[in-house]
Amino acid sequence: MITEISQERAVELIDKIARFIVKKRMAAPAIMTIESLRPLSRLGSQALYFLAPFAELIFNPKEYQEFASLLENHDNVNLLVERIDELDVDMYREERKEKRLKKKRRWNKIKNFVKKIFKK
């Protein structure tokens, strides 16, 4: 079992996890879940070690153990939340601008329609 991982490897894993979460468009629920369970991160890490024999049948055993080790450190959990937020903002910036613009156009159409009705 891996007891510690290097900071470079931790950052690499955090980036991989954050990209996966953001690509699935689950950034907001993931951040909320991580933030609400932050005090239990060490307990969650121990639960991952407990489930390791079964989970390693499905997941890559080395990465699974590194992830469990990663959760033990609160700084890594903070870094994960920050990275998810950064990637979410970067990946969907243009899409959000377009949605805001469409919303503004719709609102302007409604305002103009209402002005026409009450003008007569």
Secondary structure as GFF3:
##gff-version 3
##sequence-region A 1 120
A	DSSP	alpha_helix	7	23	.	.	.	ID=ss1
A	DSSP	alpha_helix	27	36	.	.	.	ID=ss2
A	DSSP	three_ten_helix	38	40	.	.	.	ID=ss3
A	DSSP	alpha_helix	41	55	.	.	.	ID=ss4
A	DSSP	alpha_helix	61	72	.	.	.	ID=ss5
A	DSSP	alpha_helix	74	91	.	.	.	ID=ss6
A	DSSP	alpha_helix	93	119	.	.	.	ID=ss7
###
